[in-house]
Every structure is written in C-alpha cells, then in structure tokens.
Amino acid sequence: MQVFTFFCVESDGSVPRFDVAPFADDNAARRRAFELIDMHHRCDLIEVWRGATRVFDVPAHRSVAAA
C-alpha cells in the first residue's frame, strides 16, 4: 500500500480540505480523487500526491447549461 494525499484546490488557490489515505496503486487513488471532486463541489481540482511527489491532478468538469 502507498499513502496518497488529496488536496482540494478552490478557484482562489486555497486548499480548505485534504484527505490522506492508503491505496494499492495510482488507479485506486484516481478513483478516490473522482469521488472527492464529486463530494466537494467548490473544488476546482484535486491534486494527488504520493509523499513529496505530485502524481496527477483531477479537474472538476462542470458543464454550464446553454440558455
């Protein structure tokens, strides 16, 4: 198991919440990042770190309905 840290980055660059959890691999961590982005609607992206290494980002894909 590897320990991943998930940072919720808001539009102003602040990080009001984070999550730390062990996962077997990057794919499992990516699934968790998508869960977090769905739960925290103010997040513009989730930064995923393994130790001191930034592994990947998961951006929020919010569509705006056409008028």
C-alpha positions, -999 to +999 in steps of 0.1 A: +000+000+000+011+035-008-001+066+011-017+093-011-027+129-001-056+146-019-057+184-019-090+202-028-079+233-046-105+260-049-107+288-076-088+312-055-059+287-050-068+280-014-068+244-001-095+243+026-096+205+029-074+175+022-076+137+026-049+112+033-055+075+026-036+043+016-043+028-018-028-001-037-019+019-068-024+051-088-057+038-103-073+033-070-061+068-059-076+083-091-110+067-083-108+083-048-099+117-064-130+115-086-152+106-055-138+137-037-143+160-066-180+148-067-184+154-029-168+188-027-184+210-053-163+240-045-131+223-056-117+232-090-093+203-089-079+176-067-041+174-065-029+139-058+004+134-041+024+103-031+049+116-005+067+146-019+057+138-055+027+153-072+014+123-091-016+138-110-045+162-109-082+156-113-100+187-126-137+193-119-156+191-152-186+212-147-207+219-177-229+250-179-262+245-195-268+266-226-295+292-223 
